[in-house]
Every structure is written in structure tokens, then in C-alpha cells.
């Protein structure tokens, strides 16, 4: 950040560098979904084991090849994704999923519009998926401008634990 002249950055996931200050902005939830047409053609998974029969459109920025689910009894399941396509562009993958090319495991903020229109539907809703956090990150030993403080406070208040993209799902 400092070398490139930025006052702050927004990071999603586990923070590795402790030389930065961080403020949590939002809870990031994941969703497991597909288009109604894909589910009609390939079947709707009724258990985590059924996921091994499906092709996935994998969001490569998440660096996860495994989906971790927890059922209502607290049993944990780990399923390897059979990736048909891997891409770093979440919007592209959501469009591909909406067109019936596979199932997708992706943050809800990327898929929320297609979920709200019904172009994508959630599967295994009775299972819990992991969550991560979004943070504002800034240098630890540097004066943070008032505009950055206001911006960080605005983002934390706007998003928080129930961001707008999760309220309709």
C-alpha cells in the first residue's frame, strides 16, 4: 500500500500481514447455486455427496478446490469440486451458471442479482457454508486522513453483518 501510494485497501479473507491496521467491514457469505435449467437437466443435489456428480464453475480467486458444508446436526462435509471452468472473474462465472453451464460456489455479493431474479437458485439450503470477512486495511504507523476514516466508517455501517446483497436471499 505505502509503496504504491495508497492510503487504504479493501481486502477479503484472512489477513496475513500484521504490519497493517485493519477494520472489519462486512461478513462475506458464500452460496452454492445453479440455474433452474441446469438443475432440471442434471438433478438437484439432496446431500453433499450428490455434489460429486456435478460440474462446477470455479472462482479461482478463492483458491479453494473443496467445499465445506455443515448440516443441521453439526456434521461437517468436505467435497472436492469437479471444475469444468476456472476463472478469476466472478461476474463471468455467474453468467455462465445462469446459462446452465454448471454449479457455482461463490460469494453472495457476486451472485446476489441473479439469485434475486431467480436466474440462479440455492442448493442444499439446509447446510451451512463458511463465511469470511472484508476489511479496510491501512498502514499501522501512518496518520490516516479524516476522509479515509469517514470512508471506512461509512463502509462498515453500510455493509456490516447483514449487507444489502444478503437481505433478499
Secondary structure, 3 states (H helix, E strand, C coil): CCCCCCCCEEEECCCCCCCEEEEEEEEEEEEEEECHHHHHHHCCCCCHHHHHHCCEEEEHHHCCCEEEEECCCCCEEEEECCEEEEECCHHHHHHHHHCCCCEEEEEHHHHHHHHHHCCCEECCCCCEECEEEEEEEEECCCCCCHHHHHHHHHHHHHCECCCHHHHCC
